[in-house]
């Protein structure tokens, strides 16, 4: 069987098989990939949240009772500063903590941290912080 995609150098066309059949396209209409991306892999087990919190009253969260000054998991996560990522993609989860693997796309212009919906860890791109610093002048 032939590959799903094959390039003809003589005619400079691309034969792409789709579910509706084969169609010919000029290679100029095919968008090239932007190149390799930098993916930041976060090791959640290496991050340590607060050992105590200023809360003086007990807290009931998700059916678990937390005495005064003992942080809940989300309070411990929120005490961790946003993680600055060199690229525009952060990869979190899928490890020992049991949360699913998440690929979080970051904006190169917006310095607002994006949070993982499972671990609560927040990420911001270095490019967005540099852009915000340049535009505030």
C-alpha positions in Angstrom: 0.0 0.0 0.0 1.1 3.5 -0.8 1.6 6.2 1.8 -1.3 8.6 2.5 0.9 11.5 1.3 3.5 11.5 -1.5 5.3 14.3 -3.2 6.0 14.4 -6.9 9.2 16.4 -7.6 8.6 16.7 -11.4 5.2 18.2 -11.2 5.6 19.9 -7.8 2.2 18.8 -6.7 1.1 16.9 -3.7 -1.3 14.0 -3.8 -3.3 14.0 -0.6 -5.8 11.2 0.1 -8.8 12.3 2.0 -11.7 10.4 3.3 -13.6 11.5 0.2 -10.9 10.3 -2.2 -7.7 11.7 -3.7 -7.3 15.3 -4.8 -4.4 17.1 -6.3 -3.1 20.3 -4.7 -0.3 22.6 -5.6 2.4 22.5 -3.0 2.3 26.3 -2.6 -1.2 25.8 -1.1 0.1 23.5 1.6 1.1 25.3 4.7 4.6 24.4 5.9 5.2 23.7 9.6 6.7 26.5 11.7 9.5 24.3 12.9 10.3 22.7 16.2 8.7 24.1 19.3 10.1 24.3 22.8 8.0 22.3 25.3 8.6 22.9 29.0 8.1 19.7 31.0 7.1 20.4 34.6 8.0 17.9 37.4 5.2 18.3 39.9 6.9 16.1 42.5 9.8 18.6 42.7 7.5 21.5 43.6 6.8 22.0 47.3 4.0 24.2 48.4 3.6 26.1 51.7 4.1 24.1 54.9 1.6 26.3 56.8 -0.9 29.0 56.0 -2.2 32.1 57.9 -5.7 30.7 58.1 -6.8 30.5 61.8 -10.1 28.7 61.3 -10.6 25.1 60.2 -11.4 24.4 56.5 -13.6 21.8 54.9 -12.6 21.3 51.3 -13.8 18.5 49.0 -15.0 16.5 52.1 -11.6 16.7 53.9 -11.2 18.6 57.1 -8.0 20.8 57.4 -7.1 22.2 60.8 -6.0 25.8 61.3 -2.6 26.6 59.7 -2.6 23.3 57.7 -2.8 24.0 54.0 -5.3 22.2 51.7 -3.8 20.9 48.4 -5.1 24.0 46.5 -3.7 26.4 49.1 -0.3 24.7 48.8 -0.5 24.9 45.0 -1.5 28.6 45.1 1.5 29.4 47.2 3.8 28.4 44.3 4.7 31.3 42.1 3.8 31.0 38.3 6.4 29.0 36.4 8.2 31.0 33.7 8.4 28.9 30.5 11.0 29.6 27.8 8.7 28.4 25.0 5.0 28.7 24.4 3.9 25.2 25.5 3.9 23.8 29.0 3.5 20.1 29.7 2.2 19.0 33.1 0.6 15.9 34.6 0.8 12.3 33.6 3.2 11.5 36.4 3.2 10.1 39.9 0.5 12.4 41.2 -2.2 10.8 39.0 -3.4 13.8 37.0 -3.7 13.4 33.2 -1.2 14.8 30.8 -1.9 18.4 29.9 -0.3 20.5 27.1 -1.0 24.2 27.9 -0.5 26.7 25.1 0.8 30.0 26.3 0.4 33.4 24.7 3.5 35.3 23.5 1.8 38.6 24.3 -0.4 38.1 27.4 1.5 37.9 30.7 -1.5 36.5 32.6 -0.6 33.0 33.9 -2.6 30.1 32.6 -3.4 27.4 35.2 -3.5 23.6 34.7 -7.1 22.5 35.5 -5.9 19.4 37.3 -2.8 20.4 39.3 -3.5 24.2 39.7 0.0 25.0 38.6 0.3 28.3 36.8 2.5 29.0 33.7 3.5 32.2 31.9 5.7 32.5 28.8 9.0 34.4 29.0 8.2 36.1 25.7 4.9 37.5 27.2 6.8 39.0 30.2 9.4 40.5 27.9 6.7 41.9 25.6 4.9 43.4 28.6 8.1 45.0 29.9 8.8 46.6 26.4 5.3 47.9 26.0 5.0 49.5 29.5 7.8 52.0 28.7 
